[in-house]
């Protein structure tokens, strides 16, 4: 048997807002990493990435 929970729309909106804020912060931090920059540069230049270091 599966439980079904109905949450009020304001609660759903608040939870989504928190999730989006967290995701935005994590993505911004990850994009600052050297590997992320190389990956994006390689993709945009249509070349294979050259990974350096760890």
Secondary structure, DSSP 8 states (H G I E B T S, - for coil): --------HHHHHHHHHHHHHHHHHHHHHHHTSHHHHHHHHHHHHTS-------
